Amino acid sequence: MPASWTARASVLILPPATVVGETGNPYLFLGGLGQASDVLAKRLDAEDAHTSAEERYSGAEFTVGTDRGSPAPVILIEVDAPTADEALELARELHAQVPLELVAMQRDLDVPSDALITKSDITVDTVATLNPKTRIQLTAIVATAGLALTVLLIGLVDGLARRRRDRTEAELEELDAIQADDRLREPVYRSTAATDDPATA
């Protein structure tokens, strides 16, 4: 069973400078960015992107979406690939596309530069992890193999013990037969009672 490695990245979408102001806190203006995050995720998760990834990384898969468990506009990237290096490389490529697609989708609408939505990285994996499903399957395979080996060893030991027991019983039976045969061959000594001399008249 081939292994599967996972690499992830998460990116926070930030409001434009015109909204935040020179002294404002961008984290206080995240509420209106949900729709923009959805559009960005769909562009990154487009069919063409999947086709390109499949051509360059055989067996690799990825998903790009928004974090539905967070109220913040967070883009989640997750890659599964046959090797750790491929998972990391594809995740880096997808992560690098985030600012490019973010700018492109706004340029399509002629958004002024000072009104552009930006991004900030939250997490970017530098080490791929073994897919939990793969780990469970590998553990199950190892456990099954160990159980099969244990049963095989028990059967082998039992077979050896049984053969030894059968051989011992056969040897004992042969010894008993030899002893019985020896007893039959032993001379029979009968004690004869002494007879009295006949009385003389």
Protein Blocks (a to p, Z undefined) as FASTA:
>chain_A
ZZdddddddddddddfklnommbcfklmmmmmmmmmmmmmmmmmpmklmmmmmmmmghia
cdddddfkbcbdcdddddddfbfklmmmmmmmmmmmmmmmmmmmmmmnopafklcccddd
fbdcfbdcddfklmmmmmmmmmmmmmmmmmmmmmmmmmmmmmmmmmmmmmmmmmmmmmmm
mmmmpccddddddddddddZZ
